[in-house]
Every structure is written in structure tokens, then in C-alpha cells.
Amino acid sequence: MRKFKQSSLAICIQAIVAASSLLAVQAVSAEEAPKAKVKGLEVIEVTARKRVENAQEVPVAVSALQGDNLDAFSSAAMDIRFINARVPSLTVESSFGRTFPRFYMRGLGNSDFDLNASQPVSLVVDDVVQENPILKGFPVFDVERVEVLGGPQGTLFGRNTPAGLVKFDSVKPSQDFEGFASLSYGSKNTTDLRAAVGGGLTDKLSARISVLRQDRDSYIDNTAPGFEQNDVLGGYTDQAARIQFLYEDDDFSALFNYHMRDLDGKPVAFYANAFKDGSNDLADDFDRDTVQHDSASRSTQQVETEGASLKLEFDLGDYVLTSISGYESAELFSRSDVDGGYGCNGEFCASDIPTGPGDILVESETADGIPDHQQLTQEIRLSSNFDGNFNYQVGAFYFNEDLDIESFSYDPLGLAFNPVTFGYDAAERGRQTGYSVQHQETTAWAIFGSFDYDFSDKLQVTAGLRYSDDDKELTSQRLIGPIGNGSNDPVTVNPNDSHVSWDLSATYKYTDDVNIYARIADTFRAPSIQGRSLFAFGDGVSIAESETIMSYEAGIKADILDGFGRINTTVFYFDMDDQQLTSVGGADGNTARLLNADKTTGYGLEVNSEFMLNDNWSVTASASYNKTEIKQDDLTAPVCVQCTVLDETNENGRAFIDGNSLPHAPEWIYSFTARYSQELGDGEFYAYTDWSYRDEISFFLYESEEFTGKSLFEGGFRTGYKWDGDDTEYEVALFVRNITDEQQAIGAVDFSNNTAIVNEERFVGAEFKVAFF
């Protein structure tokens, strides 16, 4: 990766300078056209089926975020988690902070913290799948649209989509000279700088350059006795850039995309014994701006990713040939105080060392790293021109990933252990005590086809078919055992599987403004592997077999009120066999193991609505209900060390999880936005507010008092003024996120100490933006 970065960055910097110069030379003045009043709601175009379509005519439950929504949600230098609970049935969380987001859709997701974890919700950015969880955390900037597709998407998108798909599309280059620059400043000395410029370099070649830099000072103080330090956690510098070149001829286009990210910051803060005993209330003296860690000073997180893609399209008259080649790479090192406290008074700790807050049964300072990662993808697709009754898309897909993972453990206190006595040496704090490695190579390929037939002007039927073959080989080895478990010989496993995915959908145009659709879909997630050997007494390797899902859904998409209102409703049911689950932590220690549940069922309802009340007011409202249930009488999972378990347990202390809902699967999600605008002087005043509600959730497979996350209700407000200049538009804005300063646990660590992860506190900021054209 280093070699790639040096050469490619140098080339891109030269290209940026050259392109900027050409764009500046070619900028021309244009008289400003008067703005027309909007007559009804904007038509939302999506690419949910790999072609541009009206979202109201697509037989898929699709939600789109763009424009004012994106601007408001991503305020406060937010990372990709800003989409949490902003569309029906979607939540996002992370125990790594600004990296490694975990997506859950219709109750299906993966709470695993391993860097090799696969997820049933796929992320596609600019037509390239982002498979490794570190790639999924790429910053969101200069984005045209975010699409969220609910339900299995296994025919056209393929890899790991049994729950759905999140799709980001960047703003593309065009022949029109345009750009913007924005700077915001807010709480915790946070700055967010974004800029983009693009336009024609020749009459056929255009370019666009987009940059982002987000900074926040560390603000969390460490008050552990003997480890006191102010402003030790919470800060980051996150930088990203994207450069695109688009060549367009009469029957050919080529789009090149290079992107990179460099994050230097701190991991998420862990808070030991944050809950009241027997309750999911936070402790009375809880303060999220203060931790009591014995290794906070060594906590760090660095992420470097980069990638490139090339999309070629050949218009051959009756059909279009498309090729999409992608390359992604990542490096990561993240080290943190996972136990969330200081000292240790558990079974393997020196009894004379003070602890806090409360009892610290296990001390855990660990790190995970990706020293090397490479992903290669290739898709080739042949599509008809969609001008007759019968149309099709057929193609092939290839995926290869090469991944190295390192896991480390450290001694935060300088304890030297022998069978008779404990010693203590402050000079030895932070010494490495354990080390394990994993290497995995994944090769997958598929052939697919999607076929549309218009039986009449009102009825269209689509059928899709995909054959997928997936092969993984993982080698795992523990070189240094941190808990007396020694080393082990390398262990190699090689699970593989193939599957035929399919879907069948029909859309009926009931009236010109009302479409009714129904869809049946089947797909799978290939076998998953865990090599969590560091804290295991065996080899730590576990395998989950392929999971399969059968999903049924039906919906109505209606434009109402003469185009000034829109209501979309979907109902669904799914039946999943051999669902891949992760037993995270618990009494089994700081590790994770994979297992399969015989059967999981789910059903629910999703509603999206949007209204333009008049020239000044517009509102949106959405809601979703999801009910999931694990069905296997004898399935058990390890439980926490100190929490209050609500499930029945067996003789080994493991909880029976039959009948439980899935982790991080809220039953209800609501969201609401309202925007008011008014012409004022030579510009426009606006005020925008957004609110979201996420029902209570269980953090783990078992149910407990402490690890039942409370419902979360958060809101934001943004107000500003826009005015025009000569070929420019200016905007000043004030904004607030989490306006009520809601404070709740949104995640936890359960192998000791009842450790919590909490949501972001209230953020207040101001922004200035200039757009030019």
C-alpha cells in the first residue's frame, strides 16, 4: 500500500493542480436566471436497479437522502453514522468510533467487532462494493444522493445483501464549471472544511476534485488516580479527497475515480460500570466528558484507505456494455482501554491495587490492526436500451480480497505474573503481553441476469437470477498467549459454498399517480470465519455456515394532492435459515464466536411520506415497525459476568436465546423533518428541524436489565440565510445537533465491568458556504 500511495498521490496532486488551473481559465460568466417557484414535489431518481428510474416506479422499498436532509444530518462533522434511524428500518452503530460502522436493516445485522466480520447489509460507493468493515467508514462528502434499499438485493448486487443495501453516489464531473467551499465551527473546537470544484477541461473531458478535513480537539479528561490527564480522548483529524475524470463521446464514456482517507484520532471512549446495578439507567454521577482509565494516554486510532475505480460504458445501439473495475486498500491500528476503568481486583489481579469506577474484574488494554489489505472487483454488464416491452441486464462479477489482521494485548498496570506472587512495576505499564495473526483470502464470482417485461401499459414483471460461488481460506495463529494460554500452531480452514439467488417482482400502475408492487426474493450470505485466538484456550477459530433468506413484500407508492404529497407503504415478512450470529464477549472473555440459528423470522411495516404544504413549508415523516425472533429451542449464548440476565440459563451458565429478538433491532423507528423558507431582502431565510426516535434494543443475543438500550430520541435544528452574488451563492447557518442533549448508552462491552458506549452530546455550530458556477 505504501508504494501505491506514494506514486498515485504524486500523480493525483499533479493532476489536481493542472485541472484546477484549466478550470479557472475556462470559467465564464453567466447571467443569473430567476428562480422559478417549485410546482409540486421533486421527482426522486434512483439507481436501485443499476439504471436511473423514478423511485415511485421501482418495485423495491427504497429511501433516498439528498439536498437539505444530507446537509442537516451531516452537520457537526458527523461520520457515516448520521444516517442512523433517518430512514425506515435502518440503524447504524460502532464500537470503533468513526470507523467500522455496523449497519442493521429490518432487524438483520452483525454486532461483531472483529476486523474480518461480514455483514448482511452491503455498502456500495460509486458502484463498488465496500466489503471490509473499515472501508465502510469512508467519510461522506460531496455526495449527490444516498439510497437505502430494504430486503434482499442478491440478484443485481450479489455479495452479502440478505438484509439490504446502502448506496452512496458522489457528485459526478460535468462540463459546467461549478464548485463550493464550506467551513463550519462548533463545540469541542470542531472544524469541518469541505470543498469541490469541477468543470470541462476539453469539450469531451471533465473533472471534479472534492476534499474534506474534519478536526476536533480531545476533550475527555482522565481522572483515574495516578493516571490523571486532561483532554486525552475524543479528538481526531480526518482527511479525505476524491478526484474524478469523466470522458464523454457520442457512444462511449469513461469515469475514473480515485479516493483516499487519512484518519489520526482516538478510539471510542469506554465507561466501566456505567449502569446502575439491575438497571439500564446510567449511574447518577456519570459524566461522558470524564473517564477513569489506566491506559488512556496510549489510546490511538489511525486509518489509511485509498482506492480507485474505472467505469466504462459503450453505447452499442440496441444495448449498452458496462465495465466497472475497482481497487480498495486499507491500513488500520486501533488501541484502547476496553475495560473502561483502572486497576483490577478480579481472580487474576493483584488485590492491593485500587480500582475504579467500582470493581474492575478484568483489565483489558488491546489493539487490533490491519497491516495490509487489498480488494479487487470487476463487473461487466450488458443491458438493453429499455425502449421496448422486453428488456434485460446480464453480467458477471469477480471479487478478490487479501486481508491480514493482527491482535495485541498489553499490561496496563505493569503486573508481572507468576504462579506464586504478583509483582508491580510502573515502568512496565503498557508492555505487550499477547499477539495473534490472521490471514484470509476470499475469491468469489457470479453470473447474473435481470429481465423485465411490460405485459401492458400498467403491468410490468421483473425476474432476476444469480449464481454465486464463494471461497475463503483463513489461517490463524496465536504467537504469544496473554492469559497463560501460550502459543499454538497455525490453523487453516477453507469454507466455500455456492448458491442460486433469485427474485420475482411485479409493478401495477393502478392510476397515473399510484403504483402497487409485490416482490419475492431469495439470497444468501456465504460462510463466515472468525480467528479470534488471542484470548482463547483452543485455536479460537469458528465458522458459520451459509445463511439463506426468503423474503416477501408488497407496497403502494402514491403521489397525492396533485403532486404536492407522496406516501409510500411497504409490508414484509422474511424467513431465514441458518442465520449467522456472533456470540460477542460474555463470560467467554474478550473474544467472539460464530454460530448458526436454525431459523429466524421477521415481519414489519415501513411508511415514507413527504408533503409540500405551500411555497414556504415542506415536511417529511417516516415510520417502521420490525419484529424479529430467533427460533431454536436449544441455542445458547454466553452471558455477562456482572449483569442481571433475564433469560433462562443452562447448567453451564449459558442463556437460552430461543424467542429473543435480534441484537440492535428496534421495533419502532420514527423520523420527522420540517423546513420553512421565506424570501427576505435579496435572499432566502430558512429554518429546518429534524427528529428521530429509535425504540429500545438489546445489545447482545441474550436479554439483560443493564444491556437493554433505552429508546433514543434526538433532534436537530438548522437556520440560515442564502443570497446570490455574481455567479455565486452564499449561505450562513447556525445549527444544533442532539438539541435536547439526550444521554443514553448505545452500545456495551459485556465480558466484564458492565462497560458502556454512549451517544454524542449536544453540538452547537455555525457554517459559511459559498457556491460558484
Buried (B, 14 or more C-beta within 10 A) or exposed (E): BEEBBEEBBEEBEEBBEEBBEBBEEEBEEEEEEEEEEEEEBEEBEBBBBBBEBEBBEBBBBBBBBBEBBBBBBBBBBBBBBBBBBBBBBBBBBBBBBBBBBBBBBBBBBBBBBBBBBBBBBBBBBBBBBBBBBBBBBBBBBBBEBBBBBBBBBBBBBBBBBBBBBBBBBBBBBBBEBBBBBBBBBBBBEBBBBBBBBBBBBEEBBBBBBBBBBBBBEBBBBBBBEEBEBEBBBBBBEBBBBBBBBBBBEEEBBBBBBBBBBBBBBBBBBBBBBBBBEEEBBBBEEBEBEBBBBBBBBBBBBBBBBBBBBBBBBBBEEEBBBBBBBBBBBBBBBBBBBBBBBBBBBBEEBBEEBEBBBBBBBBBBBBBBBBEBBBBBBBBBBBBBEBEEEEBBBBBBBBBBBBBBBBBBBBBBBBBEBEEEEBEEEEEEBBEEBBBBBBBBBBBBBBEBBBBBBBEEEEEBBBBBBBBBBBBBBBBBBBBBBBBEBEEBEEBEBEBBBBBEBBBBBBBBBEEEBBBBBBBBBBBBBBBBBBBBBBBBBEBBBBBBBBBBBBBBBBBBBBBBBEEBBBBBBBBBBBBBBBBBBBBBBBBBBBBBBBBBBBEBBBBBBBBBBBBBEEEEEBBBBBBBBBBBBBBBEEBBBBBBBBBBBBBEBEEEEBBBBBEBBBBBBBBBBBBBBBBBBEEEEEBBBBBBBBBBBBBBBBBBBBBBBBBBBBBBBBBBBBBBBBBBEEBEBBBBBBBBBBBEEBBBBBBBBBBBBBBBBBBBBBBBBEBBBBBBB
